[in-house]
Amino acid sequence: MRLPKHIGIIPDGNRRWALDRGMEKKDGYRHGISPGMTLYHMCRELGIEEMSFYGFTVDNTKRPSTQRQAFTKACVAAVEELSKEDASLLVLGNTQSPMFPPELLPYTRRHDFGAGGMRINFLVNYSWEWDMGFKPDNSRKAPAASAAIGPVLRTADVSRIDLVIRWGGRRRLSGFLPVQSVYSDIYVVDDYWPDFRKEHVEAALKWYSDQDVTLGG
Amino acid sequence: MRLPKHIGIIPDGNRRWALDRGMEKKDGYRHGISPGMTLYHMCRELGIEEMSFYGFTVDNTKRPSTQRQAFTKACVAAVEELSKEDASLLVLGNTQSPMFPPELLPYTRRHDFGAGGMRINFLVNYSWEWDMGFKPDNSRKAPAASAAIGPVLRTADVSRIDLVIRWGGRRRLSGFLPVQSVYSDIYVVDDYWPDFRKEHVEAALKWYSDQDVTLGG
């Protein structure tokens, strides 16, 4: 089976999962940590070289503060869990903002934990405009460049993504690493992220293996 | 029904369609012009404000020259057909290359044809690296900026895309307007582009209407 070298993960559906169970929206996030660890172990055993996790975005921080606190806490916990494993870990996002959790500042330079190995990129307070040096702009127009920033990707250390797996049924990238995702195959799992099962990933990998790789050619 | 303002079209599968009929790969492209015109008329009647068509890319031009000639000819014919209709038409792509068809140079400034109206963006010899000012690079690394080009999108006149419809079954964007597609909902039609039917678009629009719009929030 042809395996992807780099998998992108969009773990969506935490809030809808919580609502379905009569919980508050914010209560979904903490149920997303354990699936992430299971996925990490699964991919490491398979020999996947790199993974990128969509933690939270600058857009997400505009949600009610109880939700913001809950997903921030879940991301901090996830990164701290990963740092106890074998991984080459890097947190990427806009650190020049009060929304960036200070606990994660030490992780914004890549560091090998344990025996190192799989590269893990964890996006925290990320935005595609920040990444690409565009001024944030809520209009429908294409963005203007920020005069202060050159055309160098902030995520230049993140390689091309072969396969994006998104949980929660939505068929879109939602601003996830637009440059690294230009050629990615996109697999959507209808189940919500807290309902993660290994079978989701097995099905995604089987599907990916049957796709051709053209890189736009 | 909530309609998209801007639809992106990836008309894939021309070559596979031709092979299935015992034709040569190159013969598929000319069967893609009439579907495009039907789609244009359909969207105009619906009041869609803007459409972006993925004509051909710089990557595509690396294919055998008979194919290249065939898809170039089909794109020239499509743009000339559209210029006989009511449309505000713009061709976008790298004109500083012998692969750009000279017949289309007059269309590289937006111009109203007929009564104007719907904005149509037609990508010809397009590449996402060209668009974003990156140096082309076939490695897996994130691209480096080209020193000569600032961080201003070459497609700054193209607005955000609400819905991307891709024919031919592949679940990826293949370098299609990465910035304008950051929040796009992506609908995949399994049929090949020359087998276009209005029902494909009706199903895509119905699906789109049922999606929420969060713009990453």
Interface residues (C-beta under 8 A of the other chain):
Chain A: K5 H6 T57 D59 N60 K62 R63 S127 W128 M132 G133 F134 N138 R140 K141 A142 P143 A144 A145 S146 I149 G150 P151 V152 L153 T155 A156 D157 V158 S159 R160 R170 R171 R172 L173 S174 G175 P178 V179 Q180 S181 V182 Y183 S184 D185 I186 Y187 V188 Q211 T214 L215 G216 G217
Chain B: K5 H6 T57 D59 N60 K62 R63 S127 W128 M132 G133 F134 N138 R140 K141 A142 P143 A144 A145 S146 I149 G150 P151 V152 L153 T155 A156 D157 V158 S159 R160 R170 R171 R172 L173 S174 G175 P178 V179 Q180 S181 V182 Y183 S184 D185 I186 Y187 V188 Q211 T214 L215 G216 G217
